[in-house]
């Protein structure tokens, strides 16, 4: 078995790799070649914590994986990370466990790749201004994903704590992103200027007013992943011409903003245009006019983690990296 740590993954596996591998697994899912059982969640109420077990299998590629993620909100007070994750890969021809790798960077990367794929198909080709609402850890790869597919000329950063947004911009610069950025404290102004909006918050309340959206805007919503969370409001949902899900089953159960609208009777899940895989395969159309408002909703699924873990394993084997452990 190969043990692959975060540093080794980051050195060999980048956004372009993730986009390629996520695209391939979305196609495989549409072709019925992916088994993605429902995840198992263990709750620890005394700590307001959870442990998630997320299995999946690529039936054509003869490989399976399980991501284990723990979420312990009290950890930062003890100097420990809130979220910790690992992915275990198994050879489905003989049952050998072939790789174990850290999952934090890969989770952010595969989510950014999904937004990149959605942006490629749903955002206007002439999109120039990217507004990022929420500048926590997940937002960085959202920006990198959008930059892979659109020639962005200006980035607007919005955070409840402007200092964190400024630090985020500095991190982009240090990474080599040579695009001007501005920290904006007026959300309305940031939304009205945007061609593309990336929301990456854990907010329980909408983070912008849908009335401020301009025709032709594309939104990537990746932060809210529980029924109680809502990054976008009902106005946004009602104004959107196309809502596209990363995984429809997951979105039905976890996308709080859509669940809220459905429960209020103002919208139905029948209003979802389709899954991202359907756009890739050409079964559903992407953007069809310059005026459309589009919304990509992502809550994640285990087979997305499997896709990037497979890619990392292949790269590690080719580069002879990782630590070989006899089991």
Helices and strands as residue ranges (DSSP letters): E 2-4, H 6-12, H 15-30, E 34-35, E 40-44, G 45-47, E 49-58, E 63-72, G 75-78, E 83-91, E 97-102, H 104-122, E 129-133, H 137-149, E 154-158, H 162-175, E 181-183, H 187-193, E 196-199, G 210-212, E 218-221, H 234-239, E 242-245, H 248-254, H 256-263, G 269-271, E 274-275, H 276-281, E 294-297, H 302-319, E 323-324
